[in-house]
């Protein structure tokens, strides 16, 4: 049976993969893959509810980093799609 904290961690992991699939492949690709690998390793090593509570802090911080990368990539897309007038 899956624990509450394990489910929270897995939900965040899936959200990070979604961000990677939509915004990876560019400036932060290698860093994103490294972070995803770290999350995978942390969750693989977790066996108890206490382990998942500890892992959740790391996973949550990593998810916030992914949200920041997503915001950067969306801003970059907007900049690139905007026509410059005075050049």
PyMOL commands that set and color helices and strands:
alter all, ss='L'
color gray80, all
select helices_A, chain A and resi 4-23+29-45+49-81
alter helices_A, ss='H'
color red, helices_A
deselect
rebuild
show_as cartoon
